[in-house]
Amino acid sequence: GCPYDNAVDESTYRSFKLEFINQETCQSLEELTLKTKDYVHRWNHHRIHGSLDYQTPMVKRVIA
């Protein structure tokens, strides 16, 4: 319901599209599934986010 939620959703989708969809090719649904899981893991555990004080989502969750 909050306009900020929509902005975060749009930013996340844009990043996913630019960093993953436009960069990857997959030969099968299994390969797509594996690469998507790898990307989401990297997003949550390794990729720092400016909106989270330049921390990963998992680090921010532990601190909060």
mmCIF file of the N, C-alpha and C atoms, coordinates in Angstrom:
data_MODEL
# 
_entry.id   MODEL 
# 
loop_
_atom_site.group_PDB 
_atom_site.id 
_atom_site.type_symbol 
_atom_site.label_atom_id 
_atom_site.label_alt_id 
_atom_site.label_comp_id 
_atom_site.label_asym_id 
_atom_site.label_entity_id 
_atom_site.label_seq_id 
_atom_site.pdbx_PDB_ins_code 
_atom_site.Cartn_x 
_atom_site.Cartn_y 
_atom_site.Cartn_z 
_atom_site.occupancy 
_atom_site.B_iso_or_equiv 
_atom_site.pdbx_formal_charge 
_atom_site.auth_seq_id 
_atom_site.auth_comp_id 
_atom_site.auth_asym_id 
_atom_site.auth_atom_id 
_atom_site.pdbx_PDB_model_num 
ATOM 1   N N  . GLY A 1 1  ? 0.777  -1.188  0.000   1.00 0.00 ? 1  GLY A N  1 
ATOM 2   C CA . GLY A 1 1  ? 0.000  0.000   0.000   1.00 0.00 ? 1  GLY A CA 1 
ATOM 3   C C  . GLY A 1 1  ? 0.829  1.266   0.000   1.00 0.00 ? 1  GLY A C  1 
ATOM 4   N N  . CYS A 1 2  ? 2.020  1.230   0.520   1.00 0.00 ? 2  CYS A N  1 
ATOM 5   C CA . CYS A 1 2  ? 2.854  2.431   0.628   1.00 0.00 ? 2  CYS A CA 1 
ATOM 6   C C  . CYS A 1 2  ? 3.546  2.720   -0.707  1.00 0.00 ? 2  CYS A C  1 
ATOM 7   N N  . PRO A 1 3  ? 3.563  3.995   -1.148  1.00 0.00 ? 3  PRO A N  1 
ATOM 8   C CA . PRO A 1 3  ? 4.240  4.328   -2.410  1.00 0.00 ? 3  PRO A CA 1 
ATOM 9   C C  . PRO A 1 3  ? 5.715  3.912   -2.412  1.00 0.00 ? 3  PRO A C  1 
ATOM 10  N N  . TYR A 1 4  ? 6.360  3.946   -1.240  1.00 0.00 ? 4  TYR A N  1 
ATOM 11  C CA . TYR A 1 4  ? 7.757  3.525   -1.151  1.00 0.00 ? 4  TYR A CA 1 
ATOM 12  C C  . TYR A 1 4  ? 7.903  2.054   -1.529  1.00 0.00 ? 4  TYR A C  1 
ATOM 13  N N  . ASP A 1 5  ? 6.925  1.218   -1.128  1.00 0.00 ? 5  ASP A N  1 
ATOM 14  C CA . ASP A 1 5  ? 6.960  -0.206  -1.489  1.00 0.00 ? 5  ASP A CA 1 
ATOM 15  C C  . ASP A 1 5  ? 6.999  -0.379  -3.003  1.00 0.00 ? 5  ASP A C  1 
ATOM 16  N N  . ASN A 1 6  ? 6.189  0.408   -3.719  1.00 0.00 ? 6  ASN A N  1 
ATOM 17  C CA . ASN A 1 6  ? 6.175  0.322   -5.180  1.00 0.00 ? 6  ASN A CA 1 
ATOM 18  C C  . ASN A 1 6  ? 7.509  0.736   -5.771  1.00 0.00 ? 6  ASN A C  1 
ATOM 19  N N  . ALA A 1 7  ? 8.141  1.752   -5.203  1.00 0.00 ? 7  ALA A N  1 
ATOM 20  C CA . ALA A 1 7  ? 9.449  2.202   -5.693  1.00 0.00 ? 7  ALA A CA 1 
ATOM 21  C C  . ALA A 1 7  ? 10.500 1.112   -5.485  1.00 0.00 ? 7  ALA A C  1 
ATOM 22  N N  . VAL A 1 8  ? 10.463 0.459   -4.328  1.00 0.00 ? 8  VAL A N  1 
ATOM 23  C CA . VAL A 1 8  ? 11.409 -0.627  -4.050  1.00 0.00 ? 8  VAL A CA 1 
ATOM 24  C C  . VAL A 1 8  ? 11.169 -1.788  -5.011  1.00 0.00 ? 8  VAL A C  1 
ATOM 25  N N  . ASP A 1 9  ? 9.906  -2.131  -5.225  1.00 0.00 ? 9  ASP A N  1 
ATOM 26  C CA . ASP A 1 9  ? 9.577  -3.211  -6.158  1.00 0.00 ? 9  ASP A CA 1 
ATOM 27  C C  . ASP A 1 9  ? 10.097 -2.908  -7.555  1.00 0.00 ? 9  ASP A C  1 
ATOM 28  N N  . GLU A 1 10 ? 9.874  -1.694  -8.024  1.00 0.00 ? 10 GLU A N  1 
ATOM 29  C CA . GLU A 1 10 ? 10.321 -1.309  -9.361  1.00 0.00 ? 10 GLU A CA 1 
ATOM 30  C C  . GLU A 1 10 ? 11.837 -1.327  -9.461  1.00 0.00 ? 10 GLU A C  1 
ATOM 31  N N  . SER A 1 11 ? 12.510 -0.862  -8.428  1.00 0.00 ? 11 SER A N  1 
ATOM 32  C CA . SER A 1 11 ? 13.974 -0.856  -8.418  1.00 0.00 ? 11 SER A CA 1 
ATOM 33  C C  . SER A 1 11 ? 14.525 -2.279  -8.421  1.00 0.00 ? 11 SER A C  1 
ATOM 34  N N  . THR A 1 12 ? 13.918 -3.152  -7.635  1.00 0.00 ? 12 THR A N  1 
ATOM 35  C CA . THR A 1 12 ? 14.352 -4.549  -7.576  1.00 0.00 ? 12 THR A CA 1 
ATOM 36  C C  . THR A 1 12 ? 14.137 -5.234  -8.915  1.00 0.00 ? 12 THR A C  1 
ATOM 37  N N  . TYR A 1 13 ? 12.966 -5.026  -9.508  1.00 0.00 ? 13 TYR A N  1 
ATOM 38  C CA . TYR A 1 13 ? 12.681 -5.629  -10.812 1.00 0.00 ? 13 TYR A CA 1 
ATOM 39  C C  . TYR A 1 13 ? 13.646 -5.107  -11.869 1.00 0.00 ? 13 TYR A C  1 
ATOM 40  N N  . ARG A 1 14 ? 13.923 -3.812  -11.854 1.00 0.00 ? 14 ARG A N  1 
ATOM 41  C CA . ARG A 1 14 ? 14.845 -3.219  -12.826 1.00 0.00 ? 14 ARG A CA 1 
ATOM 42  C C  . ARG A 1 14 ? 16.242 -3.838  -12.677 1.00 0.00 ? 14 ARG A C  1 
ATOM 43  N N  . SER A 1 15 ? 16.712 -3.958  -11.446 1.00 0.00 ? 15 SER A N  1 
ATOM 44  C CA . SER A 1 15 ? 18.022 -4.563  -11.204 1.00 0.00 ? 15 SER A CA 1 
ATOM 45  C C  . SER A 1 15 ? 18.055 -6.008  -11.673 1.00 0.00 ? 15 SER A C  1 
ATOM 46  N N  . PHE A 1 16 ? 17.007 -6.768  -11.358 1.00 0.00 ? 16 PHE A N  1 
ATOM 47  C CA . PHE A 1 16 ? 16.924 -8.162  -11.776 1.00 0.00 ? 16 PHE A CA 1 
ATOM 48  C C  . PHE A 1 16 ? 16.978 -8.265  -13.301 1.00 0.00 ? 16 PHE A C  1 
ATOM 49  N N  . LYS A 1 17 ? 16.252 -7.388  -13.958 1.00 0.00 ? 17 LYS A N  1 
ATOM 50  C CA . LYS A 1 17 ? 16.217 -7.404  -15.418 1.00 0.00 ? 17 LYS A CA 1 
ATOM 51  C C  . LYS A 1 17 ? 17.588 -7.048  -16.001 1.00 0.00 ? 17 LYS A C  1 
ATOM 52  N N  . LEU A 1 18 ? 18.215 -5.992  -15.490 1.00 0.00 ? 18 LEU A N  1 
ATOM 53  C CA . LEU A 1 18 ? 19.508 -5.549  -16.027 1.00 0.00 ? 18 LEU A CA 1 
ATOM 54  C C  . LEU A 1 18 ? 20.642 -6.511  -15.691 1.00 0.00 ? 18 LEU A C  1 
ATOM 55  N N  . GLU A 1 19 ? 20.661 -7.019  -14.460 1.00 0.00 ? 19 GLU A N  1 
ATOM 56  C CA . GLU A 1 19 ? 21.784 -7.838  -14.001 1.00 0.00 ? 19 GLU A CA 1 
ATOM 57  C C  . GLU A 1 19 ? 21.629 -9.320  -14.326 1.00 0.00 ? 19 GLU A C  1 
ATOM 58  N N  . PHE A 1 20 ? 20.411 -9.780  -14.500 1.00 0.00 ? 20 PHE A N  1 
ATOM 59  C CA . PHE A 1 20 ? 20.216 -11.213 -14.701 1.00 0.00 ? 20 PHE A CA 1 
ATOM 60  C C  . PHE A 1 20 ? 19.570 -11.529 -16.043 1.00 0.00 ? 20 PHE A C  1 
ATOM 61  N N  . ILE A 1 21 ? 18.372 -11.068 -16.256 1.00 0.00 ? 21 ILE A N  1 
ATOM 62  C CA . ILE A 1 21 ? 17.630 -11.448 -17.461 1.00 0.00 ? 21 ILE A CA 1 
ATOM 63  C C  . ILE A 1 21 ? 18.374 -11.069 -18.728 1.00 0.00 ? 21 ILE A C  1 
ATOM 64  N N  . ASN A 1 22 ? 18.899 -9.845  -18.780 1.00 0.00 ? 22 ASN A N  1 
ATOM 65  C CA . ASN A 1 22 ? 19.580 -9.383  -19.992 1.00 0.00 ? 22 ASN A CA 1 
ATOM 66  C C  . ASN A 1 22 ? 20.981 -9.963  -20.156 1.00 0.00 ? 22 ASN A C  1 
ATOM 67  N N  . GLN A 1 23 ? 21.505 -10.633 -19.126 1.00 0.00 ? 23 GLN A N  1 
ATOM 68  C CA . GLN A 1 23 ? 22.872 -11.144 -19.171 1.00 0.00 ? 23 GLN A CA 1 
ATOM 69  C C  . GLN A 1 23 ? 22.959 -12.665 -19.360 1.00 0.00 ? 23 GLN A C  1 
ATOM 70  N N  . GLU A 1 24 ? 21.883 -13.364 -19.084 1.00 0.00 ? 24 GLU A N  1 
ATOM 71  C CA . GLU A 1 24 ? 21.916 -14.831 -19.068 1.00 0.00 ? 24 GLU A CA 1 
ATOM 72  C C  . GLU A 1 24 ? 21.157 -15.444 -20.248 1.00 0.00 ? 24 GLU A C  1 
ATOM 73  N N  . THR A 1 25 ? 21.630 -16.591 -20.681 1.00 0.00 ? 25 THR A N  1 
ATOM 74  C CA . THR A 1 25 ? 20.885 -17.433 -21.608 1.00 0.00 ? 25 THR A CA 1 
ATOM 75  C C  . THR A 1 25 ? 20.816 -18.824 -20.990 1.00 0.00 ? 25 THR A C  1 
ATOM 76  N N  . CYS A 1 26 ? 19.694 -19.471 -21.161 1.00 0.00 ? 26 CYS A N  1 
ATOM 77  C CA . CYS A 1 26 ? 19.494 -20.789 -20.570 1.00 0.00 ? 26 CYS A CA 1 
ATOM 78  C C  . CYS A 1 26 ? 18.990 -21.750 -21.640 1.00 0.00 ? 26 CYS A C  1 
ATOM 79  N N  . GLN A 1 27 ? 19.455 -22.960 -21.552 1.00 0.00 ? 27 GLN A N  1 
ATOM 80  C CA . GLN A 1 27 ? 19.070 -23.988 -22.514 1.00 0.00 ? 27 GLN A CA 1 
ATOM 81  C C  . GLN A 1 27 ? 17.909 -24.843 -22.033 1.00 0.00 ? 27 GLN A C  1 
ATOM 82  N N  . SER A 1 28 ? 17.585 -24.730 -20.739 1.00 0.00 ? 28 SER A N  1 
ATOM 83  C CA . SER A 1 28 ? 16.492 -25.543 -20.209 1.00 0.00 ? 28 SER A CA 1 
ATOM 84  C C  . SER A 1 28 ? 15.871 -24.841 -19.009 1.00 0.00 ? 28 SER A C  1 
ATOM 85  N N  . LEU A 1 29 ? 14.695 -25.324 -18.627 1.00 0.00 ? 29 LEU A N  1 
ATOM 86  C CA . LEU A 1 29 ? 14.031 -24.785 -17.451 1.00 0.00 ? 29 LEU A CA 1 
ATOM 87  C C  . LEU A 1 29 ? 14.856 -25.078 -16.194 1.00 0.00 ? 29 LEU A C  1 
ATOM 88  N N  . GLU A 1 30 ? 15.485 -26.226 -16.137 1.00 0.00 ? 30 GLU A N  1 
ATOM 89  C CA . GLU A 1 30 ? 16.340 -26.572 -14.991 1.00 0.00 ? 30 GLU A CA 1 
ATOM 90  C C  . GLU A 1 30 ? 17.503 -25.601 -14.866 1.00 0.00 ? 30 GLU A C  1 
ATOM 91  N N  . GLU A 1 31 ? 18.129 -25.268 -15.983 1.00 0.00 ? 31 GLU A N  1 
ATOM 92  C CA . GLU A 1 31 ? 19.241 -24.319 -15.960 1.00 0.00 ? 31 GLU A CA 1 
ATOM 93  C C  . GLU A 1 31 ? 18.758 -22.938 -15.515 1.00 0.00 ? 31 GLU A C  1 
ATOM 94  N N  . LEU A 1 32 ? 17.612 -22.512 -16.012 1.00 0.00 ? 32 LEU A N  1 
ATOM 95  C CA . LEU A 1 32 ? 17.035 -21.229 -15.603 1.00 0.00 ? 32 LEU A CA 1 
ATOM 96  C C  . LEU A 1 32 ? 16.757 -21.219 -14.108 1.00 0.00 ? 32 LEU A C  1 
ATOM 97  N N  . THR A 1 33 ? 16.181 -22.301 -13.602 1.00 0.00 ? 33 THR A N  1 
ATOM 98  C CA . THR A 1 33 ? 15.884 -22.402 -12.173 1.00 0.00 ? 33 THR A CA 1 
ATOM 99  C C  . THR A 1 33 ? 17.148 -22.293 -11.338 1.00 0.00 ? 33 THR A C  1 
ATOM 100 N N  . LEU A 1 34 ? 18.184 -23.021 -11.703 1.00 0.00 ? 34 LEU A N  1 
ATOM 101 C CA . LEU A 1 34 ? 19.445 -23.000 -10.972 1.00 0.00 ? 34 LEU A CA 1 
ATOM 102 C C  . LEU A 1 34 ? 20.081 -21.614 -11.009 1.00 0.00 ? 34 LEU A C  1 
ATOM 103 N N  . LYS A 1 35 ? 20.139 -21.000 -12.181 1.00 0.00 ? 35 LYS A N  1 
ATOM 104 C CA . LYS A 1 35 ? 20.741 -19.670 -12.303 1.00 0.00 ? 35 LYS A CA 1 
ATOM 105 C C  . LYS A 1 35 ? 19.944 -18.625 -11.532 1.00 0.00 ? 35 LYS A C  1 
ATOM 106 N N  . THR A 1 36 ? 18.620 -18.763 -11.520 1.00 0.00 ? 36 THR A N  1 
ATOM 107 C CA . THR A 1 36 ? 17.787 -17.817 -10.766 1.00 0.00 ? 36 THR A CA 1 
ATOM 108 C C  . THR A 1 36 ? 18.048 -17.962 -9.276  1.00 0.00 ? 36 THR A C  1 
ATOM 109 N N  . LYS A 1 37 ? 18.129 -19.190 -8.784  1.00 0.00 ? 37 LYS A N  1 
ATOM 110 C CA . LYS A 1 37 ? 18.425 -19.413 -7.365  1.00 0.00 ? 37 LYS A CA 1 
ATOM 111 C C  . LYS A 1 37 ? 19.796 -18.856 -6.999  1.00 0.00 ? 37 LYS A C  1 
ATOM 112 N N  . ASP A 1 38 ? 20.780 -19.043 -7.865  1.00 0.00 ? 38 ASP A N  1 
ATOM 113 C CA . ASP A 1 38 ? 22.111 -18.495 -7.624  1.00 0.00 ? 38 ASP A CA 1 
ATOM 114 C C  . ASP A 1 38 ? 22.079 -16.972 -7.568  1.00 0.00 ? 38 ASP A C  1 
ATOM 115 N N  . TYR A 1 39 ? 21.329 -16.354 -8.475  1.00 0.00 ? 39 TYR A N  1 
ATOM 116 C CA . TYR A 1 39 ? 21.234 -14.903 -8.511  1.00 0.00 ? 39 TYR A CA 1 
ATOM 117 C C  . TYR A 1 39 ? 20.572 -14.374 -7.231  1.00 0.00 ? 39 TYR A C  1 
ATOM 118 N N  . VAL A 1 40 ? 19.475 -14.994 -6.820  1.00 0.00 ? 40 VAL A N  1 
ATOM 119 C CA . VAL A 1 40 ? 18.772 -14.552 -5.617  1.00 0.00 ? 40 VAL A CA 1 
ATOM 120 C C  . VAL A 1 40 ? 19.664 -14.716 -4.392  1.00 0.00 ? 40 VAL A C  1 
ATOM 121 N N  . HIS A 1 41 ? 20.428 -15.801 -4.330  1.00 0.00 ? 41 HIS A N  1 
ATOM 122 C CA . HIS A 1 41 ? 21.352 -16.000 -3.216  1.00 0.00 ? 41 HIS A CA 1 
ATOM 123 C C  . HIS A 1 41 ? 22.412 -14.893 -3.197  1.00 0.00 ? 41 HIS A C  1 
ATOM 124 N N  . ARG A 1 42 ? 22.968 -14.600 -4.358  1.00 0.00 ? 42 ARG A N  1 
ATOM 125 C CA . ARG A 1 42 ? 23.971 -13.527 -4.438  1.00 0.00 ? 42 ARG A CA 1 
ATOM 126 C C  . ARG A 1 42 ? 23.353 -12.194 -4.030  1.00 0.00 ? 42 ARG A C  1 
ATOM 127 N N  . TRP A 1 43 ? 22.127 -11.941 -4.496  1.00 0.00 ? 43 TRP A N  1 
ATOM 128 C CA . TRP A 1 43 ? 21.423 -10.692 -4.177  1.00 0.00 ? 43 TRP A CA 1 
ATOM 129 C C  . TRP A 1 43 ? 21.263 -10.531 -2.658  1.00 0.00 ? 43 TRP A C  1 
ATOM 130 N N  . ASN A 1 44 ? 20.894 -11.598 -1.981  1.00 0.00 ? 44 ASN A N  1 
ATOM 131 C CA . ASN A 1 44 ? 20.611 -11.529 -0.553  1.00 0.00 ? 44 ASN A CA 1 
ATOM 132 C C  . ASN A 1 44 ? 21.842 -11.619 0.339   1.00 0.00 ? 44 ASN A C  1 
ATOM 133 N N  . HIS A 1 45 ? 22.875 -12.324 -0.114  1.00 0.00 ? 45 HIS A N  1 
ATOM 134 C CA . HIS A 1 45 ? 24.009 -12.605 0.761   1.00 0.00 ? 45 HIS A CA 1 
ATOM 135 C C  . HIS A 1 45 ? 25.300 -11.872 0.387   1.00 0.00 ? 45 HIS A C  1 
ATOM 136 N N  . HIS A 1 46 ? 25.430 -11.395 -0.840  1.00 0.00 ? 46 HIS A N  1 
ATOM 137 C CA . HIS A 1 46 ? 26.706 -10.817 -1.270  1.00 0.00 ? 46 HIS A CA 1 
ATOM 138 C C  . HIS A 1 46 ? 26.606 -9.419  -1.862  1.00 0.00 ? 46 HIS A C  1 
ATOM 139 N N  . ARG A 1 47 ? 25.489 -9.087  -2.456  1.00 0.00 ? 47 ARG A N  1 
ATOM 140 C CA . ARG A 1 47 ? 25.347 -7.788  -3.143  1.00 0.00 ? 47 ARG A CA 1 
ATOM 141 C C  . ARG A 1 47 ? 24.953 -6.722  -2.130  1.00 0.00 ? 47 ARG A C  1 
ATOM 142 N N  . ILE A 1 48 ? 25.786 -5.677  -2.018  1.00 0.00 ? 48 ILE A N  1 
ATOM 143 C CA . ILE A 1 48 ? 25.453 -4.593  -1.104  1.00 0.00 ? 48 ILE A CA 1 
ATOM 144 C C  . ILE A 1 48 ? 24.410 -3.685  -1.747  1.00 0.00 ? 48 ILE A C  1 
ATOM 145 N N  . HIS A 1 49 ? 23.594 -3.075  -0.906  1.00 0.00 ? 49 HIS A N  1 
ATOM 146 C CA . HIS A 1 49 ? 22.500 -2.225  -1.373  1.00 0.00 ? 49 HIS A CA 1 
ATOM 147 C C  . HIS A 1 49 ? 22.628 -0.847  -0.722  1.00 0.00 ? 49 HIS A C  1 
ATOM 148 N N  . GLY A 1 50 ? 22.648 0.178   -1.541  1.00 0.00 ? 50 GLY A N  1 
ATOM 149 C CA . GLY A 1 50 ? 22.747 1.535   -1.035  1.00 0.00 ? 50 GLY A CA 1 
ATOM 150 C C  . GLY A 1 50 ? 21.606 1.890   -0.099  1.00 0.00 ? 50 GLY A C  1 
ATOM 151 N N  . SER A 1 51 ? 20.409 1.394   -0.395  1.00 0.00 ? 51 SER A N  1 
ATOM 152 C CA . SER A 1 51 ? 19.244 1.700   0.437   1.00 0.00 ? 51 SER A CA 1 
ATOM 153 C C  . SER A 1 51 ? 19.303 1.009   1.798   1.00 0.00 ? 51 SER A C  1 
ATOM 154 N N  . LEU A 1 52 ? 20.235 0.072   1.967   1.00 0.00 ? 52 LEU A N  1 
ATOM 155 C CA . LEU A 1 52 ? 20.404 -0.644  3.237   1.00 0.00 ? 52 LEU A CA 1 
ATOM 156 C C  . LEU A 1 52 ? 21.708 -0.246  3.917   1.00 0.00 ? 52 LEU A C  1 
ATOM 157 N N  . ASP A 1 53 ? 22.107 0.997   3.749   1.00 0.00 ? 53 ASP A N  1 
ATOM 158 C CA . ASP A 1 53 ? 23.371 1.505   4.315   1.00 0.00 ? 53 ASP A CA 1 
ATOM 159 C C  . ASP A 1 53 ? 24.567 0.701   3.822   1.00 0.00 ? 53 ASP A C  1 
ATOM 160 N N  . TYR A 1 54 ? 24.528 0.311   2.561   1.00 0.00 ? 54 TYR A N  1 
ATOM 161 C CA . TYR A 1 54 ? 25.609 -0.424  1.894   1.00 0.00 ? 54 TYR A CA 1 
ATOM 162 C C  . TYR A 1 54 ? 25.946 -1.734  2.606   1.00 0.00 ? 54 TYR A C  1 
ATOM 163 N N  . GLN A 1 55 ? 24.870 -2.434  2.982   1.00 0.00 ? 55 GLN A N  1 
ATOM 164 C CA . GLN A 1 55 ? 24.988 -3.765  3.559   1.00 0.00 ? 55 GLN A CA 1 
ATOM 165 C C  . GLN A 1 55 ? 24.168 -4.723  2.704   1.00 0.00 ? 55 GLN A C  1 
ATOM 166 N N  . THR A 1 56 ? 24.382 -6.013  2.899   1.00 0.00 ? 56 THR A N  1 
ATOM 167 C CA . THR A 1 56 ? 23.549 -6.996  2.215   1.00 0.00 ? 56 THR A CA 1 
ATOM 168 C C  . THR A 1 56 ? 22.227 -7.120  2.970   1.00 0.00 ? 56 THR A C  1 
ATOM 169 N N  . PRO A 1 57 ? 21.167 -7.574  2.297   1.00 0.00 ? 57 PRO A N  1 
ATOM 170 C CA . PRO A 1 57 ? 19.892 -7.749  3.003   1.00 0.00 ? 57 PRO A CA 1 
ATOM 171 C C  . PRO A 1 57 ? 20.000 -8.683  4.207   1.00 0.00 ? 57 PRO A C  1 
ATOM 172 N N  . MET A 1 58 ? 20.785 -9.735  4.109   1.00 0.00 ? 58 MET A N  1 
ATOM 173 C CA . MET A 1 58 ? 20.893 -10.681 5.223   1.00 0.00 ? 58 MET A CA 1 
ATOM 174 C C  . MET A 1 58 ? 21.603 -10.058 6.420   1.00 0.00 ? 58 MET A C  1 
ATOM 175 N N  . VAL A 1 59 ? 22.644 -9.272  6.177   1.00 0.00 ? 59 VAL A N  1 
ATOM 176 C CA . VAL A 1 59 ? 23.337 -8.590  7.279   1.00 0.00 ? 59 VAL A CA 1 
ATOM 177 C C  . VAL A 1 59 ? 22.383 -7.591  7.922   1.00 0.00 ? 59 VAL A C  1 
ATOM 178 N N  . LYS A 1 60 ? 21.673 -6.843  7.117   1.00 0.00 ? 60 LYS A N  1 
ATOM 179 C CA . LYS A 1 60 ? 20.720 -5.856  7.639   1.00 0.00 ? 60 LYS A CA 1 
ATOM 180 C C  . LYS A 1 60 ? 19.637 -6.537  8.475   1.00 0.00 ? 60 LYS A C  1 
ATOM 181 N N  . ARG A 1 61 ? 19.163 -7.700  8.041   1.00 0.00 ? 61 ARG A N  1 
ATOM 182 C CA . ARG A 1 61 ? 18.126 -8.429  8.773   1.00 0.00 ? 61 ARG A CA 1 
ATOM 183 C C  . ARG A 1 61 ? 18.648 -8.894  10.150  1.00 0.00 ? 61 ARG A C  1 
ATOM 184 N N  . VAL A 1 62 ? 19.894 -9.351  10.208  1.00 0.00 ? 62 VAL A N  1 
ATOM 185 C CA . VAL A 1 62 ? 20.476 -9.820  11.462  1.00 0.00 ? 62 VAL A CA 1 
ATOM 186 C C  . VAL A 1 62 ? 20.647 -8.650  12.434  1.00 0.00 ? 62 VAL A C  1 
ATOM 187 N N  . ILE A 1 63 ? 21.048 -7.509  11.913  1.00 0.00 ? 63 ILE A N  1 
ATOM 188 C CA . ILE A 1 63 ? 21.277 -6.332  12.763  1.00 0.00 ? 63 ILE A CA 1 
ATOM 189 C C  . ILE A 1 63 ? 19.965 -5.764  13.280  1.00 0.00 ? 63 ILE A C  1 
ATOM 190 N N  . ALA A 1 64 ? 18.918 -5.803  12.464  1.00 0.00 ? 64 ALA A N  1 
ATOM 191 C CA . ALA A 1 64 ? 17.631 -5.173  12.828  1.00 0.00 ? 64 ALA A CA 1 
ATOM 192 C C  . ALA A 1 64 ? 16.917 -5.863  13.948  1.00 0.00 ? 64 ALA A C  1 
# 
